[in-house]
Amino acid sequence: MSKFTRCFTKEEAEVIKPYIKYFSQSTKMSTKEIKTIYEMMIQGYILRTPTLTEMAKNFKAKHPAEKLPECLKF
């Protein structure tokens, strides 16, 4: 089986945008960092699976009682 990698589509990047702050384990991402990551998603420079895995892990770490948003599942 070949290693198939997939980037975010523009529509997926728009849905994920509110959760970009969970991309990093740091306590606070600046608005500039969030905007840069969003632009890189739209341009296809960020792979989907590892990004969603990291965001889901960090979201669950910060909100253990909440259900994982549908857009963070793959």
PDB file of N, CA, C, O and CB in Angstrom:
ATOM      1  N   MET A   1       0.842  -1.168   0.000  1.00  0.00           N
ATOM      2  CA  MET A   1       0.000   0.000   0.000  1.00  0.00           C
ATOM      3  C   MET A   1       0.896   1.242   0.000  1.00  0.00           C
ATOM      4  O   MET A   1       1.854   1.323   0.769  1.00  0.00           O
ATOM      5  CB  MET A   1      -0.963  -0.008   1.219  1.00  0.00           C
ATOM      6  N   SER A   2       0.587   2.175  -0.838  1.00  0.00           N
ATOM      7  CA  SER A   2       1.387   3.399  -0.911  1.00  0.00           C
ATOM      8  C   SER A   2       1.020   4.349   0.228  1.00  0.00           C
ATOM      9  O   SER A   2      -0.064   4.258   0.804  1.00  0.00           O
ATOM     10  CB  SER A   2       1.188   4.096  -2.272  1.00  0.00           C
ATOM     11  N   LYS A   3       1.918   5.237   0.533  1.00  0.00           N
ATOM     12  CA  LYS A   3       1.660   6.230   1.574  1.00  0.00           C
ATOM     13  C   LYS A   3       0.934   7.405   0.928  1.00  0.00           C
ATOM     14  O   LYS A   3       1.553   8.236   0.263  1.00  0.00           O
ATOM     15  CB  LYS A   3       2.992   6.696   2.271  1.00  0.00           C
ATOM     16  N   PHE A   4      -0.349   7.467   1.121  1.00  0.00           N
ATOM     17  CA  PHE A   4      -1.166   8.530   0.572  1.00  0.00           C
ATOM     18  C   PHE A   4      -1.277   9.647   1.598  1.00  0.00           C
ATOM     19  O   PHE A   4      -1.691   9.409   2.732  1.00  0.00           O
ATOM     20  CB  PHE A   4      -2.562   8.005   0.169  1.00  0.00           C
ATOM     21  N   THR A   5      -0.919  10.841   1.218  1.00  0.00           N
ATOM     22  CA  THR A   5      -1.059  11.985   2.112  1.00  0.00           C
ATOM     23  C   THR A   5      -2.052  12.958   1.512  1.00  0.00           C
ATOM     24  O   THR A   5      -2.129  13.125   0.295  1.00  0.00           O
ATOM     25  CB  THR A   5       0.305  12.675   2.362  1.00  0.00           C
ATOM     26  N   ARG A   6      -2.800  13.587   2.373  1.00  0.00           N
ATOM     27  CA  ARG A   6      -3.831  14.507   1.914  1.00  0.00           C
ATOM     28  C   ARG A   6      -3.746  15.796   2.702  1.00  0.00           C
ATOM     29  O   ARG A   6      -3.572  15.782   3.921  1.00  0.00           O
ATOM     30  CB  ARG A   6      -5.230  13.882   2.046  1.00  0.00           C
ATOM     31  N   CYS A   7      -3.868  16.889   2.013  1.00  0.00           N
ATOM     32  CA  CYS A   7      -3.857  18.211   2.638  1.00  0.00           C
ATOM     33  C   CYS A   7      -5.297  18.657   2.886  1.00  0.00           C
ATOM     34  O   CYS A   7      -6.244  18.006   2.446  1.00  0.00           O
ATOM     35  CB  CYS A   7      -3.102  19.246   1.747  1.00  0.00           C
ATOM     36  N   PHE A   8      -5.443  19.747   3.581  1.00  0.00           N
ATOM     37  CA  PHE A   8      -6.766  20.312   3.833  1.00  0.00           C
ATOM     38  C   PHE A   8      -7.302  20.978   2.574  1.00  0.00           C
ATOM     39  O   PHE A   8      -6.546  21.576   1.809  1.00  0.00           O
ATOM     40  CB  PHE A   8      -6.715  21.323   4.994  1.00  0.00           C
ATOM     41  N   THR A   9      -8.609  20.873   2.364  1.00  0.00           N
ATOM     42  CA  THR A   9      -9.252  21.660   1.326  1.00  0.00           C
ATOM     43  C   THR A   9      -9.589  23.013   1.939  1.00  0.00           C
ATOM     44  O   THR A   9      -9.498  23.181   3.155  1.00  0.00           O
ATOM     45  CB  THR A   9     -10.534  20.943   0.759  1.00  0.00           C
ATOM     46  N   LYS A  10      -9.970  23.962   1.124  1.00  0.00           N
ATOM     47  CA  LYS A  10     -10.330  25.288   1.648  1.00  0.00           C
ATOM     48  C   LYS A  10     -11.531  25.201   2.581  1.00  0.00           C
ATOM     49  O   LYS A  10     -11.585  25.899   3.593  1.00  0.00           O
ATOM     50  CB  LYS A  10     -10.634  26.259   0.495  1.00  0.00           C
ATOM     51  N   GLU A  11     -12.485  24.354   2.246  1.00  0.00           N
ATOM     52  CA  GLU A  11     -13.677  24.196   3.075  1.00  0.00           C
ATOM     53  C   GLU A  11     -13.323  23.577   4.432  1.00  0.00           C
ATOM     54  O   GLU A  11     -13.826  24.012   5.468  1.00  0.00           O
ATOM     55  CB  GLU A  11     -14.720  23.328   2.351  1.00  0.00           C
ATOM     56  N   GLU A  12     -12.462  22.570   4.417  1.00  0.00           N
ATOM     57  CA  GLU A  12     -12.038  21.929   5.669  1.00  0.00           C
ATOM     58  C   GLU A  12     -11.250  22.904   6.541  1.00  0.00           C
ATOM     59  O   GLU A  12     -11.413  22.925   7.761  1.00  0.00           O
ATOM     60  CB  GLU A  12     -11.186  20.679   5.373  1.00  0.00           C
ATOM     61  N   ALA A  13     -10.404  23.704   5.914  1.00  0.00           N
ATOM     62  CA  ALA A  13      -9.621  24.685   6.663  1.00  0.00           C
ATOM     63  C   ALA A  13     -10.538  25.707   7.332  1.00  0.00           C
ATOM     64  O   ALA A  13     -10.269  26.141   8.452  1.00  0.00           O
ATOM     65  CB  ALA A  13      -8.615  25.395   5.737  1.00  0.00           C
ATOM     66  N   GLU A  14     -11.599  26.085   6.667  1.00  0.00           N
ATOM     67  CA  GLU A  14     -12.547  27.051   7.237  1.00  0.00           C
ATOM     68  C   GLU A  14     -13.258  26.456   8.456  1.00  0.00           C
ATOM     69  O   GLU A  14     -13.475  27.153   9.447  1.00  0.00           O
ATOM     70  CB  GLU A  14     -13.585  27.483   6.173  1.00  0.00           C
ATOM     71  N   VAL A  15     -13.616  25.188   8.388  1.00  0.00           N
ATOM     72  CA  VAL A  15     -14.290  24.525   9.506  1.00  0.00           C
ATOM     73  C   VAL A  15     -13.332  24.350  10.690  1.00  0.00           C
ATOM     74  O   VAL A  15     -13.738  24.481  11.845  1.00  0.00           O
ATOM     75  CB  VAL A  15     -14.847  23.154   9.062  1.00  0.00           C
ATOM     76  N   ILE A  16     -12.090  24.061  10.405  1.00  0.00           N
ATOM     77  CA  ILE A  16     -11.076  23.802  11.436  1.00  0.00           C
ATOM     78  C   ILE A  16     -10.565  25.099  12.067  1.00  0.00           C
ATOM     79  O   ILE A  16     -10.012  25.061  13.166  1.00  0.00           O
ATOM     80  CB  ILE A  16      -9.903  23.020  10.836  1.00  0.00           C
ATOM     81  N   LYS A  17     -10.730  26.216  11.418  1.00  0.00           N
ATOM     82  CA  LYS A  17     -10.140  27.490  11.855  1.00  0.00           C
ATOM     83  C   LYS A  17     -10.322  27.796  13.350  1.00  0.00           C
ATOM     84  O   LYS A  17      -9.352  28.222  13.977  1.00  0.00           O
ATOM     85  CB  LYS A  17     -10.738  28.608  11.055  1.00  0.00           C
ATOM     86  N   PRO A  18     -11.493  27.607  13.955  1.00  0.00           N
ATOM     87  CA  PRO A  18     -11.621  27.914  15.389  1.00  0.00           C
ATOM     88  C   PRO A  18     -10.795  26.997  16.294  1.00  0.00           C
ATOM     89  O   PRO A  18     -10.562  27.329  17.456  1.00  0.00           O
ATOM     90  CB  PRO A  18     -13.068  27.826  15.793  1.00  0.00           C
ATOM     91  N   TYR A  19     -10.360  25.869  15.785  1.00  0.00           N
ATOM     92  CA  TYR A  19      -9.621  24.899  16.595  1.00  0.00           C
ATOM     93  C   TYR A  19      -8.117  24.933  16.341  1.00  0.00           C
ATOM     94  O   TYR A  19      -7.381  24.122  16.904  1.00  0.00           O
ATOM     95  CB  TYR A  19     -10.142  23.511  16.329  1.00  0.00           C
ATOM     96  N   ILE A  20      -7.652  25.850  15.510  1.00  0.00           N
ATOM     97  CA  ILE A  20      -6.222  25.933  15.218  1.00  0.00           C
ATOM     98  C   ILE A  20      -5.427  26.216  16.489  1.00  0.00           C
ATOM     99  O   ILE A  20      -4.263  25.831  16.592  1.00  0.00           O
ATOM    100  CB  ILE A  20      -5.950  27.021  14.167  1.00  0.00           C
ATOM    101  N   LYS A  21      -6.040  26.875  17.441  1.00  0.00           N
ATOM    102  CA  LYS A  21      -5.328  27.187  18.694  1.00  0.00           C
ATOM    103  C   LYS A  21      -4.902  25.921  19.432  1.00  0.00           C
ATOM    104  O   LYS A  21      -4.044  25.986  20.311  1.00  0.00           O
ATOM    105  CB  LYS A  21      -6.213  28.045  19.610  1.00  0.00           C
ATOM    106  N   TYR A  22      -5.480  24.779  19.095  1.00  0.00           N
ATOM    107  CA  TYR A  22      -5.098  23.501  19.709  1.00  0.00           C
ATOM    108  C   TYR A  22      -4.001  22.781  18.919  1.00  0.00           C
ATOM    109  O   TYR A  22      -3.659  21.639  19.227  1.00  0.00           O
ATOM    110  CB  TYR A  22      -6.320  22.595  19.830  1.00  0.00           C
ATOM    111  N   PHE A  23      -3.459  23.442  17.912  1.00  0.00           N
ATOM    112  CA  PHE A  23      -2.392  22.843  17.106  1.00  0.00           C
ATOM    113  C   PHE A  23      -1.101  22.716  17.914  1.00  0.00           C
ATOM    114  O   PHE A  23      -0.304  21.805  17.687  1.00  0.00           O
ATOM    115  CB  PHE A  23      -2.143  23.681  15.840  1.00  0.00           C
ATOM    116  N   SER A  24      -0.907  23.620  18.842  1.00  0.00           N
ATOM    117  CA  SER A  24       0.303  23.637  19.657  1.00  0.00           C
ATOM    118  C   SER A  24      -0.049  23.351  21.107  1.00  0.00           C
ATOM    119  O   SER A  24      -1.144  23.674  21.567  1.00  0.00           O
ATOM    120  CB  SER A  24       1.031  24.989  19.535  1.00  0.00           C
ATOM    121  N   GLN A  25       0.891  22.741  21.822  1.00  0.00           N
ATOM    122  CA  GLN A  25       0.675  22.472  23.239  1.00  0.00           C
ATOM    123  C   GLN A  25       0.938  23.704  24.091  1.00  0.00           C
ATOM    124  O   GLN A  25       0.640  23.705  25.285  1.00  0.00           O
ATOM    125  CB  GLN A  25       1.560  21.329  23.697  1.00  0.00           C
ATOM    126  N   SER A  26       1.493  24.752  23.492  1.00  0.00           N
ATOM    127  CA  SER A  26       1.772  25.961  24.256  1.00  0.00           C
ATOM    128  C   SER A  26       0.461  26.554  24.768  1.00  0.00           C
ATOM    129  O   SER A  26      -0.610  26.304  24.215  1.00  0.00           O
ATOM    130  CB  SER A  26       2.543  26.994  23.394  1.00  0.00           C
ATOM    131  N   THR A  27       0.565  27.322  25.807  1.00  0.00           N
ATOM    132  CA  THR A  27      -0.633  27.850  26.467  1.00  0.00           C
ATOM    133  C   THR A  27      -1.393  28.842  25.604  1.00  0.00           C
ATOM    134  O   THR A  27      -2.622  28.881  25.656  1.00  0.00           O
ATOM    135  CB  THR A  27      -0.256  28.508  27.767  1.00  0.00           C
ATOM    136  N   LYS A  28      -0.704  29.630  24.825  1.00  0.00           N
ATOM    137  CA  LYS A  28      -1.382  30.662  24.041  1.00  0.00           C
ATOM    138  C   LYS A  28      -0.690  30.851  22.702  1.00  0.00           C
ATOM    139  O   LYS A  28       0.520  31.072  22.648  1.00  0.00           O
ATOM    140  CB  LYS A  28      -1.423  31.991  24.812  1.00  0.00           C
ATOM    141  N   MET A  29      -1.452  30.764  21.626  1.00  0.00           N
ATOM    142  CA  MET A  29      -0.919  31.057  20.295  1.00  0.00           C
ATOM    143  C   MET A  29      -1.350  32.465  19.931  1.00  0.00           C
ATOM    144  O   MET A  29      -2.475  32.870  20.222  1.00  0.00           O
ATOM    145  CB  MET A  29      -1.412  30.016  19.226  1.00  0.00           C
ATOM    146  N   SER A  30      -0.465  33.204  19.302  1.00  0.00           N
ATOM    147  CA  SER A  30      -0.816  34.563  18.892  1.00  0.00           C
ATOM    148  C   SER A  30      -1.751  34.519  17.683  1.00  0.00           C
ATOM    149  O   SER A  30      -1.840  33.515  16.976  1.00  0.00           O
ATOM    150  CB  SER A  30       0.459  35.382  18.562  1.00  0.00           C
ATOM    151  N   THR A  31      -2.430  35.614  17.474  1.00  0.00           N
ATOM    152  CA  THR A  31      -3.333  35.726  16.335  1.00  0.00           C
ATOM    153  C   THR A  31      -2.558  35.586  15.027  1.00  0.00           C
ATOM    154  O   THR A  31      -3.061  35.016  14.058  1.00  0.00           O
ATOM    155  CB  THR A  31      -4.087  37.068  16.372  1.00  0.00           C
ATOM    156  N   LYS A  32      -1.346  36.103  15.005  1.00  0.00           N
ATOM    157  CA  LYS A  32      -0.509  36.014  13.804  1.00  0.00           C
ATOM    158  C   LYS A  32      -0.152  34.561  13.511  1.00  0.00           C
ATOM    159  O   LYS A  32      -0.164  34.150  12.351  1.00  0.00           O
ATOM    160  CB  LYS A  32       0.774  36.856  13.970  1.00  0.00           C
ATOM    161  N   GLU A  33       0.165  33.778  14.540  1.00  0.00           N
ATOM    162  CA  GLU A  33       0.493  32.367  14.348  1.00  0.00           C
ATOM    163  C   GLU A  33      -0.713  31.593  13.830  1.00  0.00           C
ATOM    164  O   GLU A  33      -0.585  30.765  12.928  1.00  0.00           O
ATOM    165  CB  GLU A  33       0.993  31.750  15.659  1.00  0.00           C
ATOM    166  N   ILE A  34      -1.868  31.861  14.394  1.00  0.00           N
ATOM    167  CA  ILE A  34      -3.099  31.189  13.955  1.00  0.00           C
ATOM    168  C   ILE A  34      -3.402  31.533  12.499  1.00  0.00           C
ATOM    169  O   ILE A  34      -3.758  30.655  11.714  1.00  0.00           O
ATOM    170  CB  ILE A  34      -4.291  31.588  14.858  1.00  0.00           C
ATOM    171  N   LYS A  35      -3.263  32.804  12.140  1.00  0.00           N
ATOM    172  CA  LYS A  35      -3.516  33.227  10.767  1.00  0.00           C
ATOM    173  C   LYS A  35      -2.532  32.573   9.798  1.00  0.00           C
ATOM    174  O   LYS A  35      -2.914  32.166   8.701  1.00  0.00           O
ATOM    175  CB  LYS A  35      -3.429  34.752  10.657  1.00  0.00           C
ATOM    176  N   THR A  36      -1.272  32.475  10.201  1.00  0.00           N
ATOM    177  CA  THR A  36      -0.248  31.851   9.358  1.00  0.00           C
ATOM    178  C   THR A  36      -0.549  30.369   9.126  1.00  0.00           C
ATOM    179  O   THR A  36      -0.460  29.883   7.999  1.00  0.00           O
ATOM    180  CB  THR A  36       1.140  32.011   9.998  1.00  0.00           C
ATOM    181  N   ILE A  37      -0.902  29.662  10.185  1.00  0.00           N
ATOM    182  CA  ILE A  37      -1.237  28.238  10.051  1.00  0.00           C
ATOM    183  C   ILE A  37      -2.461  28.057   9.162  1.00  0.00           C
ATOM    184  O   ILE A  37      -2.496  27.147   8.334  1.00  0.00           O
ATOM    185  CB  ILE A  37      -1.488  27.605  11.435  1.00  0.00           C
ATOM    186  N   TYR A  38      -3.463  28.914   9.328  1.00  0.00           N
ATOM    187  CA  TYR A  38      -4.669  28.854   8.502  1.00  0.00           C
ATOM    188  C   TYR A  38      -4.324  29.061   7.022  1.00  0.00           C
ATOM    189  O   TYR A  38      -4.809  28.327   6.161  1.00  0.00           O
ATOM    190  CB  TYR A  38      -5.692  29.913   8.966  1.00  0.00           C
ATOM    191  N   GLU A  39      -3.495  30.053   6.734  1.00  0.00           N
ATOM    192  CA  GLU A  39      -3.094  30.311   5.346  1.00  0.00           C
ATOM    193  C   GLU A  39      -2.321  29.124   4.770  1.00  0.00           C
ATOM    194  O   GLU A  39      -2.496  28.772   3.603  1.00  0.00           O
ATOM    195  CB  GLU A  39      -2.237  31.591   5.262  1.00  0.00           C
ATOM    196  N   MET A  40      -1.475  28.515   5.584  1.00  0.00           N
ATOM    197  CA  MET A  40      -0.721  27.347   5.122  1.00  0.00           C
ATOM    198  C   MET A  40      -1.645  26.170   4.855  1.00  0.00           C
ATOM    199  O   MET A  40      -1.395  25.384   3.941  1.00  0.00           O
ATOM    200  CB  MET A  40       0.342  26.954   6.150  1.00  0.00           C
ATOM    201  N   MET A  41      -2.714  26.035   5.641  1.00  0.00           N
ATOM    202  CA  MET A  41      -3.706  24.978   5.393  1.00  0.00           C
ATOM    203  C   MET A  41      -4.387  25.191   4.050  1.00  0.00           C
ATOM    204  O   MET A  41      -4.531  24.253   3.266  1.00  0.00           O
ATOM    205  CB  MET A  41      -4.760  24.940   6.521  1.00  0.00           C
ATOM    206  N   ILE A  42      -4.805  26.419   3.785  1.00  0.00           N
ATOM    207  CA  ILE A  42      -5.491  26.732   2.531  1.00  0.00           C
ATOM    208  C   ILE A  42      -4.579  26.473   1.332  1.00  0.00           C
ATOM    209  O   ILE A  42      -5.032  25.991   0.294  1.00  0.00           O
ATOM    210  CB  ILE A  42      -5.966  28.195   2.529  1.00  0.00           C
ATOM    211  N   GLN A  43      -3.300  26.794   1.481  1.00  0.00           N
ATOM    212  CA  GLN A  43      -2.355  26.629   0.375  1.00  0.00           C
ATOM    213  C   GLN A  43      -1.903  25.183   0.195  1.00  0.00           C
ATOM    214  O   GLN A  43      -1.255  24.860  -0.800  1.00  0.00           O
ATOM    215  CB  GLN A  43      -1.148  27.509   0.598  1.00  0.00           C
ATOM    216  N   GLY A  44      -2.235  24.310   1.141  1.00  0.00           N
ATOM    217  CA  GLY A  44      -1.914  22.898   0.989  1.00  0.00           C
ATOM    218  C   GLY A  44      -0.563  22.489   1.526  1.00  0.00           C
ATOM    219  O   GLY A  44      -0.025  21.458   1.121  1.00  0.00           O
ATOM    220  N   TYR A  45      -0.001  23.276   2.431  1.00  0.00           N
ATOM    221  CA  TYR A  45       1.313  22.962   2.993  1.00  0.00           C
ATOM    222  C   TYR A  45       1.246  22.127   4.263  1.00  0.00           C
ATOM    223  O   TYR A  45       2.279  21.663   4.746  1.00  0.00           O
ATOM    224  CB  TYR A  45       2.054  24.228   3.278  1.00  0.00           C
ATOM    225  N   ILE A  46       0.060  21.926   4.810  1.00  0.00           N
ATOM    226  CA  ILE A  46      -0.084  21.175   6.058  1.00  0.00           C
ATOM    227  C   ILE A  46      -0.896  19.914   5.778  1.00  0.00           C
ATOM    228  O   ILE A  46      -1.977  19.974   5.193  1.00  0.00           O
ATOM    229  CB  ILE A  46      -0.765  22.043   7.168  1.00  0.00           C
ATOM    230  N   LEU A  47      -0.357  18.772   6.205  1.00  0.00           N
ATOM    231  CA  LEU A  47      -1.037  17.498   6.000  1.00  0.00           C
ATOM    232  C   LEU A  47      -2.171  17.324   7.006  1.00  0.00           C
ATOM    233  O   LEU A  47      -2.074  17.768   8.150  1.00  0.00           O
ATOM    234  CB  LEU A  47      -0.041  16.334   6.111  1.00  0.00           C
ATOM    235  N   ARG A  48      -3.222  16.687   6.578  1.00  0.00           N
ATOM    236  CA  ARG A  48      -4.449  16.599   7.354  1.00  0.00           C
ATOM    237  C   ARG A  48      -4.356  15.657   8.560  1.00  0.00           C
ATOM    238  O   ARG A  48      -4.652  16.080   9.678  1.00  0.00           O
ATOM    239  CB  ARG A  48      -5.561  16.154   6.463  1.00  0.00           C
ATOM    240  N   THR A  49      -3.964  14.419   8.374  1.00  0.00           N
ATOM    241  CA  THR A  49      -4.012  13.417   9.442  1.00  0.00           C
ATOM    242  C   THR A  49      -3.141  13.767  10.648  1.00  0.00           C
ATOM    243  O   THR A  49      -3.649  13.749  11.769  1.00  0.00           O
ATOM    244  CB  THR A  49      -3.587  12.082   8.898  1.00  0.00           C
ATOM    245  N   PRO A  50      -1.861  14.084  10.477  1.00  0.00           N
ATOM    246  CA  PRO A  50      -1.074  14.407  11.677  1.00  0.00           C
ATOM    247  C   PRO A  50      -1.553  15.675  12.386  1.00  0.00           C
ATOM    248  O   PRO A  50      -1.448  15.786  13.607  1.00  0.00           O
ATOM    249  CB  PRO A  50       0.385  14.566  11.303  1.00  0.00           C
ATOM    250  N   THR A  51      -2.073  16.620  11.620  1.00  0.00           N
ATOM    251  CA  THR A  51      -2.576  17.864  12.207  1.00  0.00           C
ATOM    252  C   THR A  51      -3.824  17.602  13.035  1.00  0.00           C
ATOM    253  O   THR A  51      -3.937  18.090  14.160  1.00  0.00           O
ATOM    254  CB  THR A  51      -2.877  18.897  11.111  1.00  0.00           C
ATOM    255  N   LEU A  52      -4.758  16.838  12.491  1.00  0.00           N
ATOM    256  CA  LEU A  52      -5.985  16.530  13.234  1.00  0.00           C
ATOM    257  C   LEU A  52      -5.683  15.688  14.468  1.00  0.00           C
ATOM    258  O   LEU A  52      -6.314  15.864  15.509  1.00  0.00           O
ATOM    259  CB  LEU A  52      -6.987  15.797  12.332  1.00  0.00           C
ATOM    260  N   THR A  53      -4.730  14.782  14.358  1.00  0.00           N
ATOM    261  CA  THR A  53      -4.339  13.964  15.509  1.00  0.00           C
ATOM    262  C   THR A  53      -3.802  14.841  16.632  1.00  0.00           C
ATOM    263  O   THR A  53      -4.177  14.666  17.791  1.00  0.00           O
ATOM    264  CB  THR A  53      -3.284  12.921  15.101  1.00  0.00           C
ATOM    265  N   GLU A  54      -2.936  15.773  16.298  1.00  0.00           N
ATOM    266  CA  GLU A  54      -2.349  16.675  17.298  1.00  0.00           C
ATOM    267  C   GLU A  54      -3.413  17.595  17.900  1.00  0.00           C
ATOM    268  O   GLU A  54      -3.443  17.798  19.114  1.00  0.00           O
ATOM    269  CB  GLU A  54      -1.220  17.516  16.667  1.00  0.00           C
ATOM    270  N   MET A  55      -4.283  18.149  17.057  1.00  0.00           N
ATOM    271  CA  MET A  55      -5.342  19.032  17.555  1.00  0.00           C
ATOM    272  C   MET A  55      -6.296  18.278  18.477  1.00  0.00           C
ATOM    273  O   MET A  55      -6.686  18.797  19.523  1.00  0.00           O
ATOM    274  CB  MET A  55      -6.122  19.650  16.383  1.00  0.00           C
ATOM    275  N   ALA A  56      -6.670  17.069  18.100  1.00  0.00           N
ATOM    276  CA  ALA A  56      -7.588  16.277  18.922  1.00  0.00           C
ATOM    277  C   ALA A  56      -6.948  15.942  20.267  1.00  0.00           C
ATOM    278  O   ALA A  56      -7.606  16.017  21.305  1.00  0.00           O
ATOM    279  CB  ALA A  56      -7.994  14.982  18.187  1.00  0.00           C
ATOM    280  N   LYS A  57      -5.676  15.575  20.253  1.00  0.00           N
ATOM    281  CA  LYS A  57      -4.963  15.246  21.488  1.00  0.00           C
ATOM    282  C   LYS A  57      -4.899  16.462  22.418  1.00  0.00           C
ATOM    283  O   LYS A  57      -5.162  16.343  23.615  1.00  0.00           O
ATOM    284  CB  LYS A  57      -3.539  14.742  21.169  1.00  0.00           C
ATOM    285  N   ASN A  58      -4.553  17.618  21.873  1.00  0.00           N
ATOM    286  CA  ASN A  58      -4.455  18.826  22.690  1.00  0.00           C
ATOM    287  C   ASN A  58      -5.826  19.318  23.155  1.00  0.00           C
ATOM    288  O   ASN A  58      -5.946  19.850  24.259  1.00  0.00           O
ATOM    289  CB  ASN A  58      -3.751  19.926  21.908  1.00  0.00           C
ATOM    290  N   PHE A  59      -6.858  19.148  22.329  1.00  0.00           N
ATOM    291  CA  PHE A  59      -8.207  19.535  22.732  1.00  0.00           C
ATOM    292  C   PHE A  59      -8.667  18.690  23.918  1.00  0.00           C
ATOM    293  O   PHE A  59      -9.213  19.215  24.889  1.00  0.00           O
ATOM    294  CB  PHE A  59      -9.191  19.388  21.552  1.00  0.00           C
ATOM    295  N   LYS A  60      -8.444  17.375  23.832  1.00  0.00           N
ATOM    296  CA  LYS A  60      -8.851  16.484  24.928  1.00  0.00           C
ATOM    297  C   LYS A  60      -8.052  16.761  26.201  1.00  0.00           C
ATOM    298  O   LYS A  60      -8.579  16.603  27.302  1.00  0.00           O
ATOM    299  CB  LYS A  60      -8.676  15.017  24.514  1.00  0.00           C
ATOM    300  N   ALA A  61      -6.791  17.171  26.068  1.00  0.00           N
ATOM    301  CA  ALA A  61      -5.972  17.487  27.232  1.00  0.00           C
ATOM    302  C   ALA A  61      -6.491  18.733  27.950  1.00  0.00           C
ATOM    303  O   ALA A  61      -6.444  18.812  29.178  1.00  0.00           O
ATOM    304  CB  ALA A  61      -4.513  17.688  26.815  1.00  0.00           C
ATOM    305  N   LYS A  62      -6.983  19.698  27.186  1.00  0.00           N
ATOM    306  CA  LYS A  62      -7.466  20.948  27.791  1.00  0.00           C
ATOM    307  C   LYS A  62      -8.933  20.886  28.193  1.00  0.00           C
ATOM    308  O   LYS A  62      -9.367  21.638  29.065  1.00  0.00           O
ATOM    309  CB  LYS A  62      -7.261  22.096  26.832  1.00  0.00           C
ATOM    310  N   HIS A  63      -9.699  20.002  27.569  1.00  0.00           N
ATOM    311  CA  HIS A  63     -11.126  19.853  27.848  1.00  0.00           C
ATOM    312  C   HIS A  63     -11.470  18.367  28.000  1.00  0.00           C
ATOM    313  O   HIS A  63     -12.134  17.806  27.128  1.00  0.00           O
ATOM    314  CB  HIS A  63     -11.979  20.501  26.719  1.00  0.00           C
ATOM    315  N   PRO A  64     -11.037  17.722  29.079  1.00  0.00           N
ATOM    316  CA  PRO A  64     -11.226  16.271  29.207  1.00  0.00           C
ATOM    317  C   PRO A  64     -12.692  15.839  29.301  1.00  0.00           C
ATOM    318  O   PRO A  64     -13.024  14.715  28.924  1.00  0.00           O
ATOM    319  CB  PRO A  64     -10.492  15.780  30.420  1.00  0.00           C
ATOM    320  N   ALA A  65     -13.557  16.695  29.790  1.00  0.00           N
ATOM    321  CA  ALA A  65     -14.954  16.312  29.964  1.00  0.00           C
ATOM    322  C   ALA A  65     -15.793  16.522  28.701  1.00  0.00           C
ATOM    323  O   ALA A  65     -16.874  15.946  28.576  1.00  0.00           O
ATOM    324  CB  ALA A  65     -15.554  17.093  31.105  1.00  0.00           C
ATOM    325  N   GLU A  66     -15.313  17.327  27.781  1.00  0.00           N
ATOM    326  CA  GLU A  66     -16.088  17.645  26.580  1.00  0.00           C
ATOM    327  C   GLU A  66     -15.922  16.576  25.506  1.00  0.00           C
ATOM    328  O   GLU A  66     -14.905  15.886  25.432  1.00  0.00           O
ATOM    329  CB  GLU A  66     -15.671  19.005  26.027  1.00  0.00           C
ATOM    330  N   LYS A  67     -16.944  16.467  24.689  1.00  0.00           N
ATOM    331  CA  LYS A  67     -16.911  15.550  23.555  1.00  0.00           C
ATOM    332  C   LYS A  67     -16.076  16.170  22.440  1.00  0.00           C
ATOM    333  O   LYS A  67     -16.142  17.377  22.208  1.00  0.00           O
ATOM    334  CB  LYS A  67     -18.349  15.224  23.056  1.00  0.00           C
ATOM    335  N   LEU A  68     -15.304  15.359  21.762  1.00  0.00           N
ATOM    336  CA  LEU A  68     -14.453  15.829  20.663  1.00  0.00           C
ATOM    337  C   LEU A  68     -15.322  16.342  19.519  1.00  0.00           C
ATOM    338  O   LEU A  68     -16.222  15.632  19.072  1.00  0.00           O
ATOM    339  CB  LEU A  68     -13.515  14.694  20.165  1.00  0.00           C
ATOM    340  N   PRO A  69     -15.074  17.559  19.036  1.00  0.00           N
ATOM    341  CA  PRO A  69     -15.859  18.090  17.909  1.00  0.00           C
ATOM    342  C   PRO A  69     -15.747  17.190  16.676  1.00  0.00           C
ATOM    343  O   PRO A  69     -14.712  16.566  16.444  1.00  0.00           O
ATOM    344  CB  PRO A  69     -15.393  19.515  17.559  1.00  0.00           C
ATOM    345  N   GLU A  70     -16.780  17.133  15.921  1.00  0.00           N
ATOM    346  CA  GLU A  70     -16.834  16.258  14.734  1.00  0.00           C
ATOM    347  C   GLU A  70     -15.734  16.588  13.740  1.00  0.00           C
ATOM    348  O   GLU A  70     -15.195  15.686  13.098  1.00  0.00           O
ATOM    349  CB  GLU A  70     -18.195  16.376  14.047  1.00  0.00           C
ATOM    350  N   CYS A  71     -15.388  17.862  13.600  1.00  0.00           N
ATOM    351  CA  CYS A  71     -14.371  18.250  12.623  1.00  0.00           C
ATOM    352  C   CYS A  71     -12.967  17.816  13.025  1.00  0.00           C
ATOM    353  O   CYS A  71     -12.071  17.817  12.180  1.00  0.00           O
ATOM    354  CB  CYS A  71     -14.396  19.742  12.425  1.00  0.00           C
ATOM    355  N   LEU A  72     -12.743  17.447  14.282  1.00  0.00           N
ATOM    356  CA  LEU A  72     -11.433  16.985  14.719  1.00  0.00           C
ATOM    357  C   LEU A  72     -11.295  15.469  14.626  1.00  0.00           C
ATOM    358  O   LEU A  72     -10.244  14.916  14.949  1.00  0.00           O
ATOM    359  CB  LEU A  72     -11.174  17.435  16.138  1.00  0.00           C
ATOM    360  N   LYS A  73     -12.346  14.808  14.187  1.00  0.00           N
ATOM    361  CA  LYS A  73     -12.296  13.358  13.987  1.00  0.00           C
ATOM    362  C   LYS A  73     -11.960  13.076  12.539  1.00  0.00           C
ATOM    363  O   LYS A  73     -12.290  13.867  11.656  1.00  0.00           O
ATOM    364  CB  LYS A  73     -13.641  12.685  14.379  1.00  0.00           C
ATOM    365  N   PHE A  74     -11.311  11.964  12.289  1.00  0.00           N
ATOM    366  CA  PHE A  74     -11.017  11.588  10.906  1.00  0.00           C
ATOM    367  C   PHE A  74     -11.259  10.129  10.681  1.00  0.00           C
ATOM    368  O   PHE A  74     -11.063   9.635   9.571  1.00  0.00           O
ATOM    369  CB  PHE A  74      -9.593  11.930  10.544  1.00  0.00           C
TER     370      PHE A  74
END
